[in-house]
């Protein structure tokens, strides 16, 4: 696989780095975090104008038909400035599920591309940790020509700002079902809370939520395959965000070691600190190599795809901890405070690792293959 950037990727990266650096400054991210929703409506409209929300949508569904490598280029740019907007849930996982459904949902896809619809994948349930495609306690029960959705969901990332939810549920006699639920449906309620990086999640309850037959995106083996692929696509995008964040931490620390002086010279001249930077550099570059390996397997059969993503997640998860913690240490410990950029990357990387399935989860997933 050729990992030299294509013309499209170079244009994408140039526009993304320029806009994100201008918009998502440290002060702006703090304001979003403290705003209550954490959502930047103006930036989201710009994402739509720039075509970013159409990037992963197939051409036959009106999108740009971008590859996993294209999405990774954009996601890494997001990571460089700790962008916590609902891009992955909407433009990666949501767009994939809507386009790959048994009957593609063209109208909603158009709203996603235009920036007026935001999607959250709602799969986890109370009492479980990083559930794969497994039986659900949330039920989708036929009732005449309609369906009734009942049950609880746990830790639905970006659900507080979503207009639509893709919910996994168990349907009698048909196994797993994926169903599209308007977030403001009667009988649906949410308990929202902030995450460590300023993004939002929610615990959801569905009580007698009535849905038409057209709400069902897929059932049975098709739903299981789609859900597994969507979860892995989301993990891959978040791994790219983590790589972008780590590489920005390297840049921040390199500049700081040249700016900060002690004993009449830049502290970057001290050999002990050079050794720390060398370890961080190696970890970050190993992470980008692991990301490339995962991207190269993103279109392979499910078992190969999942194995490659888990291997990358372990490498990138461990590297993220090393790079962000050592970055704080190089700042004398006070890098963890809210005034320093490197502390925000620490919280961002920690959150990304938990959203993608932590290191223990991916080690267990590898052991099971």
N, C-alpha and C positions, 0 to 999 in steps of 0.2 A: 504494500500500500504506500502510495506517494504522500508524504506528509509535508512536502513543500506547499506553501500557501498558494492557492489559486488566485486568479484575478478577483473573483467574487469575494474570497476570504480576505484579501488585502483591502478591498474597498470597505468590506464589512468591519474589519478591525480598525481601519483609520477613522471611520465615522463613529464607531462605538467608543474608542478610546477618547476621542475629542469630546463627544457629547457627555459621556459619563464623568470624565474628569471635571468638566465645567459645572455639571448639574449636581453630582453627588459628592459635594465637599463634606468635610467632617462636620461643619456647622449645620449643613442641610440635613445630613443623616441624623444628627442629634434632634433636630426639630421634628423630623418625621417620627422618630422613636417616641417623642413626648406628645405627639399629636393625638394619640388614642387609637388610630387605625394603622399607622405606619405606612399608609398607602399614598403614593404621589400621583394624583389624577393627571396633572399636567405632563409629567414624565411619561405616564402610560400612553397618553394620546400621542406623544412624540414617538414612542416605541412603535405604535401603529403606523404613523406617517413614514417612518424610516423602513418599514417592512419587516421589522424584527418579529412581530407576532405572526407573520405569514411564513417565516423562514422554514419551519419544520412541517408545514402543511403541504400535502402532495399537490402537484400541479393540477391534477384532475379535479381537485376540490377547491381550486382557486388560489392556491398558495404558490410559494417559490420552489417547493420540492427540494429543499436543502438536505444535505446529508448529516449524519451524526458528527462528522468533522466540522461542518459549517456551524452547527449548533454549539459545539465545544469552543470554537473561536470566540463566539459572542459571549458564551457563559464565562469564559476565562476573563474577558474584559469586565463583565459584571463583578467577578470576584476581586479584581484589582482595586475596586472602590467599595467593597462590602455591600453591594446592591442587594436588598432584600425584598424586592418587588415580586409579585406572584407569577413570574415568567415561567418557571418550570412546570407548575401545576396547570397553567393555562396553555402556553404556547408549545409545550413539549408533551406532557402527559395528556392533557385535555384534548388538544388538537389531534393527537394520534388516535385516541379512543373514539372521538367523534367521526374521524375520517375512515377508520377501519371497522366501524360498527357493521352489523349485518345489513343495515340500511344507513349509509352515511347521512349525517345530519347537516346538510348543506347550509341551511338557514342559520344555525347556531355557529357554524364554522365562519360564515361571513361576519357575524357579530364579533367573534374572537379576533379575526383579522383586522376589523375596524376599531377594535379597542373598547367596544361597548359590552362585551360579555367576558367574564372571568370565571375560570373553572377551577374547582378543587377536587382532587381525587380523595374519596372518603372510604377507607378500607379497614383501618385498625379498630379493634374493639377492646373494651375494658378487660383487664386480666391477661392480656397477651403482649408479646414484645416482638415487634418487627414481623408480623404475620406474613407468610407467603400466601399463595393461593390455597386456601384451606376452607373447610366448612364454616359458614358464617352463622352467628346467632341472630343477626338482623334478618327478618323474613320479608319476602315479597309474595303476598298471597292473592291469587286470582279472586275477583269478586265481580261476577257478571262479565262485562266487557272491559272492566277496569282492573286495577291492582291496588292493594293496600300495603303500605310499607310501615313496619314496626320494628323498634329496637333502638339500641344505643351504639354510638361510634365514639372513638377515643382518639385524641391528638390528630385532628384533621388540619393539616398545615394549609394556611391561606384561606380557610373556610370563612373567617370573619369578613373578608373583602370579596368573596366570590358571589357571582350572580347565579351560578348553576353548580350543582354538586353531582359528581359521578359516584354513585354509591354501590358498593358490593353487597349482595344479599343472597339468601338461600330461597329458592323457589321450589315448592313441592313438586316432585317428579321430574324436575328439569335441572337440578343442581344449582350451580352458581349463576347469578344474574348480575349484569351491570345495568344500572338504571339511572337516567338523567332526571334530576330533581331540581326544580327552581328553588333557590335558597330561601325565598319568602313563602314557600308552600304552607298552607294551613296545617298545623300539627307538627311542624318542624321548629325546633328551638335549639339555641346554641349558647354555650357558656364559653366565652372567648377569653383569651389571656395572651400576654406577650411572651415571646421567647428571648433567649439571652442576647441575640443579635438585633433585636428590635422588630423582627417579623412577628406575625400573629398566627395562632392556632386556636382550635375550639374543640370542645367535647359536644357532641350532637345527640339529640333525642328526636326520634320519629314516632309519633303516636297517631295511628289511623290516617296517615298521609295518603290521600287518594291520587292515583296517577293513571293516565290513559295508557292504552297498549303501546302507543308510539313512544312512551318513555323508556321502554326496554331496548337497550343498545345491543345486547348479546346475551345468550344463555349457554349453559353446558360447557362442553369442551372449548367452544369458540370463546366464551367469556373468560375461561381460565387462561387461554393462550394470550388473549388481549391484555388481561390484567397483569400477567407475568411480564409481558413485553413493556407495558407502560411503566411498571415499577422500575424495571431495569433502565429504560430510557431516562427516567427521572434521576436515578442514581448516577448515570453517566454524565448528565448535565451538571449535577452538583459536584461531582469529582472535578470537572473542568473548572467550576467556580473556585474550588479549593486550590487548584494549581495556580490559578490567576492570583489568588490572595497570597499564597506563599511567595510567589515571585515578586509581588509588591513589597512584602515584608523584607525580602533581601535588598530591594532598592532603598527602602526607608532606612534600614540599618547601615547599609554601606554609606549613605549620605551622612547619617548621624555620626559614624565613627570618624569621618573626615572633618565634621564641623566642631565636634566636642574636643576641647584641648585639656590636657593635664600634663604637668611637669614640662610645660613649654612646647608640647608637640601634640598632634592629633592622636587620640586614643587608638585609632586604627593602626598606628605603628606598633602597638603592643602585641607581641607574638601570641599571647594567650587568647586575645580577642580575635586574632586572625584565624586561629584554630577553630574557634566557635563558628566564625563566618564560613570557613571551609566545610564544616560539617553541615551547616544549613544549606550551602550551595549544592552539595552532593545530594542531600535529601530532596531538595526541590527539583533537581534535574532527574533524579530517579522517578519522581512522581510524574513528571511530564512523559517520560518513557513508558511508565505503567499506563498512563492515560491513552497514549497512542496504541498500546497493545489492546486495551479494552475497545477503543474505537474500531480497530481492525477486525474485531470479532463481533461487532454490534449487529451485523446482519446474518450471523451464523445461526444454526439451530439453537433452540432455547438453552439446552444444557451447556453448550460451548460458550454462548453469550454470557450466561450467568456466572460461569466459572471465571471467565476473563474479567468480568466486572468485579467479582469478589476479590480476585487477586489484586486488582488495581486499588480497590477500596482499602484493603489491608495496608498496602504500601503507602498510599496517600494519607490514610488516617494516622499512621504512625509518624509520617513525615510532618504532617500538619501540627501535631503536638510538639515535635522537636523544634520546628522552625519558629512557631509562634511563642513558645516558652523561652527559647533562647533569645528571640528578639526582645522580649520584655527584659530578660536578664542583661542584655547589652545596654539597655536604657537605664540600668541601675535599679530595676524593680519598679520604678514609678511609671514605667511604660504602661502598666496595667490601668492607670488612672484614665478618667474620661477625656482628659485634655490631649492625650497622645494617640496618634493614629494606630500605632502598633497594638495597643490594647484592644481596639475595636476589631482588628484582624484576629486576635486570639479568640475573642468571643464568637466571631463569625465562623472561624474554622471549627471550633468546638461544636457549634450548632449544626454545621453542614455534616459533620461526622455522624451526629445522632440522627439527622434526617435521612441519611442514606443507608442506615443500618450500621451500627458501630462495629468495631474491629472484632469483638467476640462473635457477633452475629455472622459476619462474613467468614470467619474461621470455621464456625459450625456448619455453614452452608457448603464450604469447600470439603469438609470432612464427610459430608453426606453424599457427595458425588462420586 
